[in-house]
Structures are given as C-alpha cells and as structure tokens.
Amino acid sequence: RILVGLASQESCREAFRKHEILTTVSLYVLETTMHAQKQNNRRGLDLHSYNTRTANNFTIPQHRLTLFEKQTTYIGAKFFNILPEDIKNIHGHENMRKKLHVWLLERPFYSNEEYLHWKEGIRLE
C-alpha cells in the first residue's frame, strides 16, 4: 500500500494487476498446481476409454481423514481441476507455468476459498 500510495481502506487488487505482482494466495495456487502437474497424477482419461467432460481433470482419491486434504498433491489436484480448460490442455511444464502465471496475474485472489469459487463469480473480501 505504501509503495503505490493507497489508503488503508483501499483495495490492492488493481495495484497487483498494474505492477504484475502475484498475491500470496496466487503464488500458492501456482506452486501447488505445478507440483500436482509434475507428479503426473491420474486423470479421467486414464480411467475411461471414451471422452468425458472431466477427462483432463485429475482424479481425487476418496479419503477418511481431513488431514489427507492438507497434502500438497491433494490440494494441487483440486486447484488444477478448477482451472479453465485451455490452461489444463497445455502440454509442457514450463508452458503451463507461464500461461497459469499470466492468468493468475489477471485475477489477484486473496484467499483459497475465493480461488475455489472463481467460476461462480464470488469474491470474498
């Protein structure tokens, strides 16, 4: 706020976009998503011989404990599944990282919940 001269009650979203800075949440989304993609988890197309709407999504395993949901591979797969199809379809780790980085710069998220609900147009401030 000090660097761009914003008042204490003003939103920093536009400043993040203008100066091309990722929020902490966006950095977390980028890194966990890329980790999940690098792990090469199973996708829907690995399970079915026919095309489905969620063929590019990672399969999220069933679990008993909420502790499982805190694992990087789990949350990364969940973050990946929420991405737009054009980003999910990119082949190559570095190409996807660049495209995801640009996409996240356009949408400065302030919380994980805000990211998880971005398709619904919900902004949690």
VEXKOL-754425 format. One record per residue (C-alpha): residue in three letters; residue number from 1; x, y, z. Coordinates in Angstrom, 1 decimal. Example, Ala and Ser with C-alpha at 12.3 -4.5 7.8 and 13.67 -1.06 7.14 Angstrom:
<rec drenkol="Ala" vonu="1" px="12.3" py="-4.5" pz="7.8"/>
<rec drenkol="Ser" vonu="2" px="13.7" py="-1.1" pz="7.1"/>
end
This chain:
<rec drenkol="Arg" vonu="1" px="0.0" py="0.0" pz="0.0"/>
<rec drenkol="Ile" vonu="2" px="2.8" py="2.4" pz="0.9"/>
<rec drenkol="Leu" vonu="3" px="4.7" py="1.7" pz="-2.4"/>
<rec drenkol="Val" vonu="4" px="1.7" py="2.6" pz="-4.6"/>
<rec drenkol="Gly" vonu="5" px="0.2" py="5.3" pz="-2.3"/>
<rec drenkol="Leu" vonu="6" px="-3.0" py="3.5" pz="-1.4"/>
<rec drenkol="Ala" vonu="7" px="-5.1" py="4.4" pz="1.7"/>
<rec drenkol="Ser" vonu="8" px="-5.5" py="1.8" pz="4.4"/>
<rec drenkol="Gln" vonu="9" px="-9.1" py="1.0" pz="3.3"/>
<rec drenkol="Glu" vonu="10" px="-8.4" py="0.8" pz="-0.4"/>
<rec drenkol="Ser" vonu="11" px="-8.2" py="-2.5" pz="-2.2"/>
<rec drenkol="Cys" vonu="12" px="-4.8" py="-3.5" pz="-3.6"/>
<rec drenkol="Arg" vonu="13" px="-6.3" py="-5.7" pz="-6.4"/>
<rec drenkol="Glu" vonu="14" px="-5.7" py="-3.1" pz="-9.2"/>
<rec drenkol="Ala" vonu="15" px="-2.2" py="-2.4" pz="-7.9"/>
<rec drenkol="Phe" vonu="16" px="-1.4" py="-6.1" pz="-8.0"/>
<rec drenkol="Arg" vonu="17" px="-2.6" py="-6.2" pz="-11.6"/>
<rec drenkol="Lys" vonu="18" px="-0.9" py="-2.9" pz="-12.7"/>
<rec drenkol="His" vonu="19" px="2.5" py="-3.9" pz="-11.2"/>
<rec drenkol="Glu" vonu="20" px="2.2" py="-7.6" pz="-12.2"/>
<rec drenkol="Ile" vonu="21" px="2.6" py="-8.9" pz="-8.7"/>
<rec drenkol="Leu" vonu="22" px="1.1" py="-12.2" pz="-7.7"/>
<rec drenkol="Thr" vonu="23" px="-0.7" py="-12.3" pz="-4.3"/>
<rec drenkol="Thr" vonu="24" px="0.5" py="-14.8" pz="-1.7"/>
<rec drenkol="Val" vonu="25" px="-2.6" py="-17.0" pz="-2.5"/>
<rec drenkol="Ser" vonu="26" px="-1.9" py="-16.8" pz="-6.2"/>
<rec drenkol="Leu" vonu="27" px="1.7" py="-17.9" pz="-5.6"/>
<rec drenkol="Tyr" vonu="28" px="0.4" py="-20.8" pz="-3.5"/>
<rec drenkol="Val" vonu="29" px="-2.1" py="-21.8" pz="-6.2"/>
<rec drenkol="Leu" vonu="30" px="0.7" py="-21.6" pz="-8.9"/>
<rec drenkol="Glu" vonu="31" px="3.2" py="-23.7" pz="-7.0"/>
<rec drenkol="Thr" vonu="32" px="0.8" py="-26.4" pz="-5.7"/>
<rec drenkol="Thr" vonu="33" px="-0.9" py="-26.7" pz="-9.1"/>
<rec drenkol="Met" vonu="34" px="2.5" py="-27.1" pz="-10.8"/>
<rec drenkol="His" vonu="35" px="3.6" py="-29.6" pz="-8.2"/>
<rec drenkol="Ala" vonu="36" px="0.4" py="-31.7" pz="-8.9"/>
<rec drenkol="Gln" vonu="37" px="1.0" py="-31.5" pz="-12.6"/>
<rec drenkol="Lys" vonu="38" px="4.6" py="-32.5" pz="-12.2"/>
<rec drenkol="Gln" vonu="39" px="3.5" py="-35.5" pz="-10.1"/>
<rec drenkol="Asn" vonu="40" px="1.6" py="-36.7" pz="-13.1"/>
<rec drenkol="Asn" vonu="41" px="-1.4" py="-37.9" pz="-11.1"/>
<rec drenkol="Arg" vonu="42" px="-4.1" py="-40.0" pz="-12.8"/>
<rec drenkol="Arg" vonu="43" px="-6.6" py="-38.1" pz="-14.9"/>
<rec drenkol="Gly" vonu="44" px="-10.1" py="-39.0" pz="-16.1"/>
<rec drenkol="Leu" vonu="45" px="-8.8" py="-40.0" pz="-19.5"/>
<rec drenkol="Asp" vonu="46" px="-6.6" py="-42.6" pz="-17.8"/>
<rec drenkol="Leu" vonu="47" px="-9.7" py="-44.3" pz="-16.4"/>
<rec drenkol="His" vonu="48" px="-12.1" py="-44.3" pz="-19.3"/>
<rec drenkol="Ser" vonu="49" px="-11.6" py="-45.3" pz="-22.9"/>
<rec drenkol="Tyr" vonu="50" px="-14.2" py="-42.8" pz="-24.0"/>
<rec drenkol="Asn" vonu="51" px="-14.2" py="-39.0" pz="-23.9"/>
<rec drenkol="Thr" vonu="52" px="-15.8" py="-37.4" pz="-20.8"/>
<rec drenkol="Arg" vonu="53" px="-16.3" py="-33.7" pz="-19.8"/>
<rec drenkol="Thr" vonu="54" px="-13.8" py="-34.2" pz="-17.0"/>
<rec drenkol="Ala" vonu="55" px="-11.2" py="-36.2" pz="-19.0"/>
<rec drenkol="Asn" vonu="56" px="-8.4" py="-33.6" pz="-18.3"/>
<rec drenkol="Asn" vonu="57" px="-9.2" py="-33.4" pz="-14.5"/>
<rec drenkol="Phe" vonu="58" px="-7.0" py="-35.2" pz="-12.0"/>
<rec drenkol="Thr" vonu="59" px="-8.9" py="-37.9" pz="-10.1"/>
<rec drenkol="Ile" vonu="60" px="-9.3" py="-37.0" pz="-6.5"/>
<rec drenkol="Pro" vonu="61" px="-9.0" py="-40.1" pz="-4.3"/>
<rec drenkol="Gln" vonu="62" px="-11.5" py="-40.9" pz="-1.6"/>
<rec drenkol="His" vonu="63" px="-10.3" py="-40.5" pz="1.9"/>
<rec drenkol="Arg" vonu="64" px="-11.4" py="-40.7" pz="5.5"/>
<rec drenkol="Leu" vonu="65" px="-9.4" py="-38.0" pz="7.2"/>
<rec drenkol="Thr" vonu="66" px="-9.3" py="-34.3" pz="6.7"/>
<rec drenkol="Leu" vonu="67" px="-5.6" py="-34.5" pz="7.2"/>
<rec drenkol="Phe" vonu="68" px="-5.4" py="-36.0" pz="3.7"/>
<rec drenkol="Glu" vonu="69" px="-6.9" py="-32.8" pz="2.3"/>
<rec drenkol="Lys" vonu="70" px="-4.0" py="-30.8" pz="3.6"/>
<rec drenkol="Gln" vonu="71" px="-1.5" py="-32.7" pz="1.4"/>
<rec drenkol="Thr" vonu="72" px="0.1" py="-30.7" pz="-1.4"/>
<rec drenkol="Thr" vonu="73" px="-0.8" py="-33.3" pz="-4.0"/>
<rec drenkol="Tyr" vonu="74" px="-4.5" py="-33.3" pz="-3.0"/>
<rec drenkol="Ile" vonu="75" px="-5.0" py="-29.5" pz="-2.9"/>
<rec drenkol="Gly" vonu="76" px="-2.9" py="-29.1" pz="-6.0"/>
<rec drenkol="Ala" vonu="77" px="-5.1" py="-31.6" pz="-7.9"/>
<rec drenkol="Lys" vonu="78" px="-8.2" py="-29.8" pz="-6.6"/>
<rec drenkol="Phe" vonu="79" px="-6.7" py="-26.4" pz="-7.7"/>
<rec drenkol="Phe" vonu="80" px="-5.8" py="-27.9" pz="-11.1"/>
<rec drenkol="Asn" vonu="81" px="-9.4" py="-29.2" pz="-11.7"/>
<rec drenkol="Ile" vonu="82" px="-10.8" py="-25.7" pz="-11.3"/>
<rec drenkol="Leu" vonu="83" px="-8.6" py="-24.1" pz="-14.0"/>
<rec drenkol="Pro" vonu="84" px="-10.1" py="-23.2" pz="-17.4"/>
<rec drenkol="Glu" vonu="85" px="-9.8" py="-25.9" pz="-20.0"/>
<rec drenkol="Asp" vonu="86" px="-7.4" py="-24.0" pz="-22.2"/>
<rec drenkol="Ile" vonu="87" px="-4.8" py="-24.0" pz="-19.4"/>
<rec drenkol="Lys" vonu="88" px="-5.4" py="-27.6" pz="-18.4"/>
<rec drenkol="Asn" vonu="89" px="-4.9" py="-28.7" pz="-22.1"/>
<rec drenkol="Ile" vonu="90" px="-1.4" py="-27.1" pz="-22.3"/>
<rec drenkol="His" vonu="91" px="1.4" py="-29.7" pz="-22.7"/>
<rec drenkol="Gly" vonu="92" px="4.8" py="-29.0" pz="-21.2"/>
<rec drenkol="His" vonu="93" px="5.5" py="-27.9" pz="-17.6"/>
<rec drenkol="Glu" vonu="94" px="7.1" py="-24.5" pz="-18.4"/>
<rec drenkol="Asn" vonu="95" px="4.4" py="-23.6" pz="-21.0"/>
<rec drenkol="Met" vonu="96" px="1.7" py="-24.3" pz="-18.5"/>
<rec drenkol="Arg" vonu="97" px="3.5" py="-22.4" pz="-15.7"/>
<rec drenkol="Lys" vonu="98" px="3.8" py="-19.3" pz="-18.0"/>
<rec drenkol="Lys" vonu="99" px="0.1" py="-19.4" pz="-19.0"/>
<rec drenkol="Leu" vonu="100" px="-1.1" py="-20.0" pz="-15.4"/>
<rec drenkol="His" vonu="101" px="1.1" py="-17.2" pz="-14.2"/>
<rec drenkol="Val" vonu="102" px="-0.4" py="-14.7" pz="-16.6"/>
<rec drenkol="Trp" vonu="103" px="-3.9" py="-16.0" pz="-15.8"/>
<rec drenkol="Leu" vonu="104" px="-3.3" py="-15.5" pz="-12.1"/>
<rec drenkol="Leu" vonu="105" px="-1.9" py="-12.0" pz="-12.6"/>
<rec drenkol="Glu" vonu="106" px="-5.3" py="-11.0" pz="-14.1"/>
<rec drenkol="Arg" vonu="107" px="-7.1" py="-12.4" pz="-11.1"/>
<rec drenkol="Pro" vonu="108" px="-5.5" py="-11.4" pz="-7.8"/>
<rec drenkol="Phe" vonu="109" px="-7.0" py="-13.9" pz="-5.3"/>
<rec drenkol="Tyr" vonu="110" px="-7.0" py="-13.0" pz="-1.6"/>
<rec drenkol="Ser" vonu="111" px="-8.0" py="-16.5" pz="-0.2"/>
<rec drenkol="Asn" vonu="112" px="-8.1" py="-20.1" pz="-1.2"/>
<rec drenkol="Glu" vonu="113" px="-11.9" py="-20.1" pz="-0.9"/>
<rec drenkol="Glu" vonu="114" px="-12.0" py="-17.2" pz="-3.3"/>
<rec drenkol="Tyr" vonu="115" px="-10.0" py="-19.2" pz="-5.9"/>
<rec drenkol="Leu" vonu="116" px="-12.1" py="-22.3" pz="-5.3"/>
<rec drenkol="His" vonu="117" px="-15.2" py="-20.3" pz="-6.2"/>
<rec drenkol="Trp" vonu="118" px="-13.9" py="-18.1" pz="-9.0"/>
<rec drenkol="Lys" vonu="119" px="-16.1" py="-19.8" pz="-11.6"/>
<rec drenkol="Glu" vonu="120" px="-19.2" py="-18.8" pz="-9.7"/>
<rec drenkol="Gly" vonu="121" px="-18.1" py="-15.1" pz="-9.7"/>
<rec drenkol="Ile" vonu="122" px="-18.0" py="-14.9" pz="-5.9"/>
<rec drenkol="Arg" vonu="123" px="-15.4" py="-12.5" pz="-4.5"/>
<rec drenkol="Leu" vonu="124" px="-14.8" py="-13.0" pz="-0.8"/>
<rec drenkol="Glu" vonu="125" px="-13.3" py="-9.8" pz="0.7"/>
end
